[in-house]
Amino acid sequence: MSAVTLDDFVALRRDLHQHPELAFEEHRSAGLVAECLREWGYEVTTGLGGTGLVGTLRRGSGARRLGLRADMDALPISEQSGRPWASRKPGLMHACGHDGHTAMLLAAARRLADEGGFDGTLHLIFQPAEEGGGGALRMMADGLFERFPCDAIFAMHNMPGTPQGHLVFRDGPAMASSDYATITLHGVGGHGAMPQHTADPVVAAASLVMALQTVVSRNVDPLQAAVVTVGALQAGQANNVIPASARLELSVRALDRAVRATLERRIRALASAQAESFGVRAEVDWRPGYTVLVNHAEPTAIARAVGAELRGEAGITRQGPPLTGSEDFAFMLERVPGSYLLIGNGGTESTVPAHACMVHHPGYDFNDDNIAVGAAYWTLLARRFLATA
């Protein structure tokens, strides 16, 4: 193998950043990853979940099997970071740092291939379509864990607003479920000057928006977290015409599976009751999204201990707060014990605005200083979990 330096992985990350690919379109990214892994001696299996792949490396005779996962997809956002390596594809960018996640895991892959230091089987999972596409489910449907059994799995995500390289752990519910609903109110349209001859869905929609706010405040335990957001309300096109229908688009999130079920039940009931009270009819299209991400206690304890060994107590948060964002690694954690951790992308100490800029924002950029930290973390975790005899 030729010598590879950290600068090479920074260059790789920036190359991925310049060539973002949306969910299930990560052909170039997956090809680059596969080429690297093969060159370094990994057994590579492609085509899992469409554009996903797994690189497998075995050392010694140990029976333990470890899975480390990175995501590869980008977002339909026009970049405004001003970075020299900004996206070359109009309307697409790596606004969530999946380019960095891929580079961190590849850097660890190279080091583990070169130096070993573990006894067992290492499965590196490069997943497509995390951004709402359900790539984790697609990979599992293709037999991910039947073909590549894991005793534990881990994943890492960067977090702007947290000091660069700081590691945050949490056992239990760590990220929210995400469900989506379209509520269509069917009424009777007519002339705006003669509302008595109509059944106005706009008034019903306005009332429903307010009523939906009571789901969290009156139906969910105050010690639980939940979010009901009406992100869009569309109705009519003229000021003197009462439309025949109105449509609401909802985002619904919870950190508890029972609360998640309560939210759906109450939203459906409120939509029906509110509609009836205004003489219109509600049609609810409920679309389940990602499940609650729940970190398992024992794998999280292992992950936390590795973090403390690598960064010291001052460089980690042992039990961080839960987040209301969502992540499809949650589906993998329903099948295999594991943990999902955060690595700070830069906070108030950052001199680069793009590093402290929140993900999914056009000004965001991954902090390349995390490639060394993330790679060192994955390397140490693999060695501790797959300890030599």
Secondary structure, DSSP 8 states (H G I E B T S, - for coil): -----HHHHHHHHHHHHHS---TT--HHHHHHHHHHHHHTT-EEEEEETTTEEEEEEEETT---EEEEEEE---BS-------TT--SSTT-B--S-HHHHHHHHHHHHHHHHHH----EEEEEEEES--SSS-HHHHHHHTTHHHHS--SEEEEEEEEETS-TT-EE---EEEE-EEEEEEEEEE-B-EETT-GGGSB-HHHHHHHHHHHHHHHHHHHS-TTS-EEEEEEEEE--S-TTEE-SEEEEEEEEEESSHHHHHHHHHHHHHHHHHHHHHTT-EEEEEEEEEE--EEE-HHHHHHHHHHHHHHH-GGGEESS---BSS--THHHHHHHS-EEEEEEEEE-TT-S-HHHHS-TTSTT----THHHHHHHHHHHHHHHHHT---
